[in-house]
Amino acid sequence: MVFLSGDVHYGISAELDYYKKGEPEASRFVQMVASSFKNSKPEGQLLGLLPAAFAQTALAGGLNREFSELDLFAWEEDADIKNLKFRFQTEPGQFRDANPGEFPLRYAYALKKKPVFFPLRDWPLTVFQPKDGSGNPIGDETILKRIVLGSAVPQPSYRWRMKIEIDDRPDNIRLASLGAGFLLDPTADLPNQIDAGSQRSFDTVLKRNSFFSRSHMSRFVNWYSHVAFVHFEKLGDSFNTHHSQFFQPDLPGDEFKPTDTELTYKPGTFQQPYFRHTISLKNAAIGDQPILPTEKAGTPI
């Protein structure tokens, strides 16, 4: 099912797979959002965080992962809810009942609601990596002192996985298409992390984040007012929907204007829009559903 939304301040594309207990496959929902012609993000919002270099590290290592895969589990039946119990892993394969303070209060609060919802976005886990005498990693990583649900946990009434689509083009292509004059190496992407040993890396990350904030363009959300086209394509046994966005960026200063004629590349045709997301409309198989952390080692639920 495809939802077309508009009259908001941004453009995004999202997909959600909904797995219901007893069904052989997931139901797929796709939402494509376009802004209205004269709605854009007011200057100075987002608390001024994006210009800071540390924000790129946070976004690349934290928020990006959360947006890329949001898993949720839910139970509706009273008999099932009574069997939900938190367990605490003290050693690999050894569990006891979890005590207050060993799991977030929001999970205790969730158990008192009906239906019970548990998102896995911030499920408390600790990874233990065995090391040799010299401190070098050995063997496989082991989840230690983690919170799980007890072995009597019933199958969830339903579960879903949501994903916000990301513009995963390398920056040398993505920013050039906006007319940004970064003079990037065509074979390399800008760094996601700050390399303390490289002043140039730090300066580049700082400059890029300033551009993202001032231009209202990120990998997830297009804050520009724009026109969006949605079209469908069937290739073999795959059926995809494409969300194309057309807009004229108002670049925020001469420092972002291209100085190389090759960077004046400005797509705007149907075949080459500024921004395009492609999402499959094929229902996900039941084997692709999110896995619930339980003390049943090796037994997906």
C-alpha positions as a printed NumPy array, in Angstrom:
array([[  0.   ,   0.   ,   0.   ],
       [  1.401,   3.402,  -0.98 ],
       [  0.532,   6.611,   0.898],
       [  1.158,   9.969,  -0.763],
       [  1.434,  12.854,   1.714],
       [  2.058,  16.56 ,   1.379],
       [  1.504,  20.061,   2.74 ],
       [  4.316,  19.723,   5.262],
       [  7.772,  21.283,   5.664],
       [  9.866,  18.432,   4.337],
       [ 10.188,  15.548,   1.909],
       [ 10.958,  11.964,   2.935],
       [ 10.356,   8.392,   1.824],
       [  9.654,   5.575,   4.291],
       [  8.787,   1.882,   4.231],
       [  7.229,  -0.334,   6.89 ],
       [  6.857,  -4.121,   7.006],
       [  4.033,  -5.278,   9.293],
       [  4.182,  -8.897,  10.495],
       [  1.005, -10.268,  12.082],
       [  1.033, -13.527,  14.052],
       [ -0.148, -16.41 ,  11.882],
       [  0.313, -14.616,   8.565],
       [  2.728, -16.131,   6.006],
       [  4.321, -12.832,   5.022],
       [  4.441,  -9.193,   5.977],
       [  2.207,  -6.432,   4.699],
       [  4.209,  -3.608,   3.155],
       [  3.38 ,   0.087,   3.566],
       [  5.228,   2.856,   1.726],
       [  4.862,   6.564,   2.472],
       [  6.173,   9.324,   0.239],
       [  6.001,  12.867,   1.558],
       [  6.444,  16.072,  -0.439],
       [  6.482,  19.619,   0.883],
       [  4.142,  22.281,  -0.399],
       [  5.58 ,  24.845,  -2.835],
       [  6.171,  27.518,  -0.197],
       [  6.971,  25.568,   2.956],
       [ 10.6  ,  25.313,   3.975],
       [ 12.426,  24.931,   7.257],
       [ 12.895,  28.362,   8.895],
       [ 16.509,  29.41 ,   9.219],
       [ 18.104,  28.673,  12.576],
       [ 16.043,  25.67 ,  13.608],
       [ 17.41 ,  22.289,  14.753],
       [ 18.892,  24.09 ,  17.781],
       [ 21.952,  25.095,  15.826],
       [ 23.509,  21.664,  16.302],
       [ 24.143,  20.715,  12.705],
       [ 26.917,  23.248,  12.098],
       [ 28.97 ,  21.611,  14.839],
       [ 31.498,  18.994,  13.769],
       [ 30.493,  16.623,  16.564],
       [ 26.991,  16.449,  15.132],
       [ 28.204,  14.544,  12.083],
       [ 29.773,  11.939,  14.347],
       [ 26.514,  11.61 ,  16.298],
       [ 24.412,  11.403,  13.152],
       [ 26.692,   8.955,  11.377],
       [ 27.087,   6.657,  14.373],
       [ 23.76 ,   7.038,  16.168],
       [ 20.704,   8.605,  14.579],
       [ 21.47 ,   7.222,  11.142],
       [ 21.37 ,   3.668,  12.507],
       [ 18.124,   4.343,  14.349],
       [ 16.393,   5.78 ,  11.313],
       [ 17.658,   3.01 ,   9.083],
       [ 15.846,   0.262,  10.991],
       [ 13.178,   0.779,  13.656],
       [ 11.859,  -2.514,  15.081],
       [  8.827,  -2.815,  17.361],
       [  7.024,  -5.74 ,  19.04 ],
       [  3.505,  -5.751,  20.477],
       [  1.257,  -8.073,  22.517],
       [ -2.504,  -7.562,  22.788],
       [ -3.877, -10.613,  24.658],
       [ -4.033, -10.559,  28.487],
       [ -2.787, -14.147,  28.723],
       [  0.27 , -13.268,  26.63 ],
       [  1.026, -10.08 ,  28.542],
       [  1.087, -11.987,  31.857],
       [  3.984, -14.081,  30.536],
       [  6.214, -11.105,  29.721],
       [  9.081, -11.014,  32.192],
       [ 12.471,  -9.315,  32.026],
       [ 15.525, -11.466,  32.59 ],
       [ 19.118, -10.363,  33.2  ],
       [ 22.073, -12.216,  31.687],
       [ 24.914, -12.393,  34.198],
       [ 27.138, -14.688,  32.124],
       [ 26.737, -16.193,  28.679],
       [ 23.77 , -18.576,  28.926],
       [ 23.   , -17.708,  32.586],
       [ 19.973, -15.606,  33.494],
       [ 18.07 , -14.401,  36.527],
       [ 15.038, -12.154,  37.026],
       [ 15.935,  -8.548,  36.274],
       [ 15.84 ,  -6.041,  39.108],
       [ 14.541,  -2.46 ,  38.912],
       [ 17.322,  -0.224,  37.646],
       [ 18.699,  -2.885,  35.31 ],
       [ 16.321,  -1.894,  32.539],
       [ 14.857,   1.484,  31.523],
       [ 11.784,   2.642,  33.433],
       [  9.955,   3.111,  30.134],
       [  9.922,  -0.672,  29.706],
       [  8.375,  -1.163,  33.139],
       [  5.806,   1.47 ,  32.213],
       [  5.15 ,  -0.285,  28.89 ],
       [  4.24 ,  -3.506,  30.727],
       [  1.388,  -1.679,  32.463],
       [ -0.18 ,  -0.596,  29.183],
       [ -2.343,  -2.555,  26.773],
       [ -1.281,  -3.423,  24.197],
       [  2.347,  -3.73 ,  25.282],
       [  4.821,  -2.118,  22.885],
       [  8.582,  -2.726,  22.984],
       [ 10.818,  -0.913,  20.485],
       [ 14.303,  -2.315,  19.944],
       [ 15.793,   1.068,  19.097],
       [ 17.424,   1.399,  22.52 ],
       [ 17.11 ,  -2.118,  23.905],
       [ 19.816,  -2.352,  26.611],
       [ 22.659,  -4.58 ,  25.445],
       [ 26.307,  -4.896,  26.408],
       [ 28.843,  -6.479,  24.074],
       [ 31.775,  -8.361,  25.578],
       [ 34.803,  -8.978,  23.365],
       [ 37.266, -11.611,  24.697],
       [ 40.932, -10.496,  24.517],
       [ 44.284, -12.172,  24.9  ],
       [ 47.038, -11.178,  27.339],
       [ 48.181,  -8.397,  25.016],
       [ 44.714,  -6.926,  24.751],
       [ 44.051,  -8.172,  21.228],
       [ 40.474,  -9.316,  20.434],
       [ 40.057, -13.081,  20.198],
       [ 37.055, -15.226,  19.388],
       [ 33.526, -14.028,  18.815],
       [ 31.821, -11.132,  20.558],
       [ 29.445, -12.223,  23.325],
       [ 26.425, -10.351,  24.613],
       [ 26.966, -10.024,  28.352],
       [ 24.787,  -8.557,  31.099],
       [ 21.95 ,  -7.992,  28.695],
       [ 18.229,  -7.646,  29.25 ],
       [ 16.027, -10.23 ,  27.534],
       [ 12.496, -11.553,  27.85 ],
       [ 11.992, -14.857,  29.672],
       [ 11.785, -18.224,  27.951],
       [  7.989, -18.326,  28.401],
       [  7.483, -15.243,  26.226],
       [  4.667, -15.818,  23.702],
       [  4.792, -14.92 ,  20.04 ],
       [  4.072, -11.188,  19.568],
       [  0.628, -10.307,  18.266],
       [  2.429,  -8.286,  15.628],
       [  5.778,  -6.718,  14.931],
       [  6.968,  -4.158,  12.446],
       [ 10.134,  -2.775,  10.958],
       [ 10.257,   0.792,   9.698],
       [ 12.984,   2.351,   7.583],
       [ 13.463,   5.965,   6.531],
       [ 15.159,   5.98 ,   3.137],
       [ 18.581,   7.563,   2.947],
       [ 20.259,   9.351,   0.073],
       [ 23.276,   7.05 ,  -0.025],
       [ 25.014,   8.649,  -2.974],
       [ 28.632,   9.633,  -2.234],
       [ 28.976,  13.265,  -1.221],
       [ 31.03 ,  14.055,  -4.314],
       [ 27.928,  13.237,  -6.395],
       [ 25.199,  14.373,  -4.013],
       [ 26.697,  17.773,  -3.198],
       [ 27.789,  18.4  ,  -6.776],
       [ 24.194,  17.887,  -7.892],
       [ 23.227,  20.726,  -5.544],
       [ 25.899,  22.973,  -7.006],
       [ 27.969,  22.965,  -3.815],
       [ 31.593,  23.865,  -4.468],
       [ 33.46 ,  21.355,  -2.31 ],
       [ 35.918,  20.356,  -5.085],
       [ 35.774,  16.742,  -3.949],
       [ 37.857,  13.845,  -5.117],
       [ 35.482,  12.048,  -7.546],
       [ 36.598,   8.67 ,  -6.219],
       [ 36.152,   9.403,  -2.501],
       [ 33.423,  10.358,  -0.06 ],
       [ 33.725,  12.924,   2.693],
       [ 34.534,  11.316,   6.059],
       [ 31.697,  10.498,   8.422],
       [ 33.925,  10.601,  11.465],
       [ 36.318,  13.265,  12.692],
       [ 39.938,  12.2  ,  12.279],
       [ 41.787,  13.955,  15.095],
       [ 45.063,  13.424,  13.255],
       [ 43.952,  15.32 ,  10.178],
       [ 43.199,  19.037,  10.304],
       [ 41.826,  18.874,   6.778],
       [ 39.389,  16.117,   7.744],
       [ 38.129,  18.14 ,  10.701],
       [ 37.733,  21.286,   8.597],
       [ 35.907,  19.389,   5.87 ],
       [ 33.44 ,  17.778,   8.292],
       [ 32.814,  21.124,   9.969],
       [ 32.21 ,  22.824,   6.636],
       [ 29.895,  20.09 ,   5.435],
       [ 27.74 ,  20.253,   8.562],
       [ 27.495,  23.999,   8.24 ],
       [ 26.32 ,  23.47 ,   4.671],
       [ 23.728,  20.891,   5.715],
       [ 22.296,  23.23 ,   8.326],
       [ 22.226,  26.307,   6.127],
       [ 21.045,  24.566,   2.968],
       [ 18.326,  22.503,   4.716],
       [ 19.457,  19.324,   2.986],
       [ 20.39 ,  16.091,   4.785],
       [ 20.666,  12.439,   3.794],
       [ 17.215,  11.681,   5.225],
       [ 15.083,  14.801,   4.903],
       [ 14.743,  17.335,   2.108],
       [ 13.66 ,  20.602,   3.718],
       [ 13.374,  22.432,   0.407],
       [ 10.03 ,  23.31 ,  -1.103],
       [  9.799,  21.126,  -4.164],
       [  7.758,  19.268,  -6.74 ],
       [  7.657,  15.478,  -6.356],
       [  6.902,  12.824,  -8.967],
       [  5.986,   9.253,  -8.068],
       [  6.136,   6.542, -10.699],
       [  6.145,   2.736, -10.719],
       [  8.397,   0.305, -12.512],
       [  8.217,  -3.455, -13.051],
       [ 11.437,  -5.291, -13.824],
       [ 11.099,  -9.069, -13.974],
       [  9.547, -10.205, -10.695],
       [ 10.349,  -6.922,  -8.916],
       [  7.905,  -4.025,  -8.646],
       [  9.338,  -0.731,  -7.454],
       [  8.043,   2.736,  -6.732],
       [ 10.238,   5.792,  -7.307],
       [  9.947,   9.076,  -5.416],
       [ 11.674,  11.888,  -7.349],
       [ 12.038,  15.41 ,  -5.973],
       [ 12.7  ,  18.503,  -8.077],
       [ 13.784,  21.786,  -6.515],
       [ 16.174,  24.693,  -7.018],
       [ 18.526,  24.911,  -4.034],
       [ 19.155,  28.362,  -2.613],
       [ 22.776,  27.879,  -1.612],
       [ 23.719,  29.823,   1.505],
       [ 26.816,  31.777,   0.503],
       [ 29.645,  32.239,  -1.965],
       [ 31.802,  29.716,  -0.12 ],
       [ 29.445,  26.973,  -1.339],
       [ 29.291,  28.132,  -4.965],
       [ 31.099,  25.944,  -7.478],
       [ 34.438,  27.243,  -8.707],
       [ 34.983,  24.357, -11.112],
       [ 32.814,  24.257, -14.221],
       [ 32.322,  20.522, -13.71 ],
       [ 30.44 ,  21.274, -10.487],
       [ 27.783,  23.29 , -12.301],
       [ 26.097,  19.956, -12.997],
       [ 22.472,  20.595, -11.986],
       [ 20.091,  17.742, -12.703],
       [ 16.437,  18.507, -13.043],
       [ 15.058,  16.198, -15.678],
       [ 12.734,  13.271, -15.074],
       [ 15.592,  10.879, -15.793],
       [ 17.922,  12.738, -13.447],
       [ 16.183,  14.528, -10.557],
       [ 17.972,  16.146,  -7.645],
       [ 16.76 ,  13.489,  -5.227],
       [ 15.237,  10.057,  -5.8  ],
       [ 14.306,   7.153,  -3.543],
       [ 13.46 ,   3.707,  -4.913],
       [ 11.448,   1.281,  -2.746],
       [ 10.399,  -2.271,  -3.528],
       [  6.689,  -3.042,  -3.191],
       [  7.317,  -6.755,  -2.664],
       [  6.058,  -8.144,   0.666],
       [  8.814,  -9.322,   2.991],
       [  9.033, -13.013,   3.882],
       [  8.196, -14.141,   7.417],
       [ 11.848, -15.17 ,   7.824],
       [ 12.897, -11.519,   7.536],
       [ 10.906, -10.389,  10.571],
       [ 12.628,  -8.657,  13.513],
       [ 13.998, -11.053,  16.142],
       [ 13.047, -10.545,  19.78 ],
       [ 15.852, -10.798,  22.394],
       [ 14.955, -13.763,  24.646],
       [ 16.845, -16.244,  26.819],
       [ 16.003, -18.996,  24.345],
       [ 19.503, -19.101,  22.885],
       [ 19.481, -19.711,  19.158],
       [ 15.687, -19.764,  18.938],
       [ 14.261, -16.776,  17.014],
       [ 10.885, -15.524,  18.209]])
